[in-house]
């Protein structure tokens, strides 16, 4: 929606995302995003999963 993110994967890959870009969320691998713009990064996320399953696991190493 606004801002610019750099998404980093466990294996060192990165993807630059700007307002209006879309992507399919990485699953079953750790990853994180960093705001690389001077304005707040705002995103919209849609999840589909089984009731009671965790959709996010926080990895405090980043």
N, C-alpha and C positions, 0 to 999 in steps of 0.2 A: 504494500500500500504506500509506504514511504521509506526513505532511507536506502541504505545499501549494506548488504551482508556479505561476508565471506564465510562459506561453510567449509569446515575442515573435517576430513575423515581420518580414521585410525591409521590408514596406510599412506597418509601424506598427501592425498589428493585434495584439491580445493576447487570450489566453484563460486564465482562471483554472481550475486543476485541483486538486481536493481528493482525499483518500484515497477510493478506490472509483470515481472517475470513469474513463471510457475515452475514447480518441480514436484517430483514424487519423493516423499520423505524416505530417507534411508532407514531400513529396518534391520534388526539383528546385528547391528554394528554400531560402535560408539562414534559419535560425531558431535560437533558443536558449531554454532554460528557466532560471529563477531561483527558488531556494527562498525563499519569502516567509513561512515559518513559523519557529517557534522550535525545531522538532524536525527531525531529518534527513528529507529527502524521499527516499523509496524508491519506485522504479517497476519494472515488469516490461515488457520490450520483446520482441516477436517480429518477426523479419525473415524475409522470403522473397525470395530472389534467386538469380541464376545463380552457380555456383561460380566463384570468382576475381574477381567484381565487387566493387567497394568499396561498402559499405553506409553508411559515414559518412565525410564529408570535414570536417575541422576548419577552421573559419574563425577565425583568431586576432584578428579585429577586435573581438570582444565580450569 
